[in-house]
Amino acid sequence: MYPAYSVIFFTTASGAGYGMLVWLAILAAANAVSPGLASGIAAFAVALGLITAGLLSSTFHLGHPERAWRALSQWRSSWLSREGIAAVVTYAPALFFALGWVVFNSVEGNWLIAGLLAGIMALVTVACTGMIYSSLKAIPRWTDATVVPVYLAFAMSSGGALIVTVLTILDPLASHWFWLVTLATSLAWALKLLYWQRIDNAAPVSTAESATGLGHLGTVRQLEAPHTGENYIMREMGFQIARKHAARLRMIALLIGGAIPVLAFIIAGTVSGPTLVIATLIGLAGTVIGVLLERWLFFAEAQHAAMLFYGAKAV
C-alpha cells in the first residue's frame, strides 16, 4: 500500500495525543501531579492539539475532504465512522477535565470522573483506528490479531514519552513514572516484533489461482498486463519495498524508537536537573522517529489482494 503521509501523520499524532489523555487521567487518579495553569495548558494544548491536527490531516487523503462529515452516519457498519464518533465524543470529557485542571486547580470528584472517561474514550478511539485497518480482509497483513494491540501500545508509548517530557520541564514526576513509560515503550516494540514475525511467516491467504478461480487447471500465469500505464489502483495499492530495505528500516526503527528511548528513560529515572531534561528529550525524539518509521513500514509492507491481477503471485 502507498504510505500516504497524511495518514501516517494522522495515526502517529492522534495516537500520541490520545495516549497523553490516558496518562493524564492515570496521573490524576494516582494523585501524582499538582494541577495548575502552566502544566495544564501545556499538557492539554499538546494532547488536544495533536488529536485535532491528526484528525484534520486524515481528511487530506480523501477525494472530497469537505464530505468527511458524512462518514459519521455509517456507524453501524464502518469502523471509520465509529472512530469519528468516538473522537468527537472524547472532546467533551477531555475539555471538562482540562477545565478542572487549569481553571479550578482540581482533578478530584467530577473532574477526575471526566478525566477517566476521557482516557477510556481515548483508548476506544485508538482501538477503532486499529480496527479500520484490521477489518480490511483484502490486505491480509493488516488482519493479524496484533494490529489493534500494537496501535494501543504505541499510543501509550508515545503519549507517555510526551507527558513525561512536558511535565519534566514544568513539574517533574517521581522516578517510577519514567520506569512505567520505559515499560510501555518496551511492550510496544515487543508487540511490533511479534507482528513482524507473524506476517513474515504467515501462509499466503490468496494466490493468483484462488483469485481467478482457475487453480484447478494448474498454475495461473499472466498473459498480458491489465494496463499499459500506471493507474490509481497501481499507485495506491501497488507500492512495493524491497525485502532487504524493509529489514534495514525495521532495525533502524527498533534501534531509534525502541532501544534509545528505553535507555534514555531508564537514565531519566535515576538522575535530576539538566541531565534529566536532556535524557527525556532524547527519549521523546527517539520515540517520535521510531513510531513514524514503524507506521510508514506498516503501510509500505502491506500487500493488497487487487495486485494479484497485476502480476503478484500471492498475498
FENKA-V763822 format. One record per run of one state. SS is the DSSP state (helix for helix, strand for strand, loop for the rest). FROM is the first residue (numbers start at 1). LEN is the number of residues. Records with the same first field share a line. If there is no record, write none. Layout:
SS: FROM-LEN, FROM-LEN
This chain:
loop: 1-4, 30-7, 62-3, 75-4, 103-7, 135-5, 144-2, 171-4, 202-5, 213-2, 218-14, 238-5, 269-5, 301-4, 311-3, 315-1
helix: 5-25, 37-25, 65-10, 79-24, 110-25, 140-4, 146-25, 175-27, 208-5, 215-3, 232-6, 243-26, 274-27, 305-6
strand: 207-1, 314-1
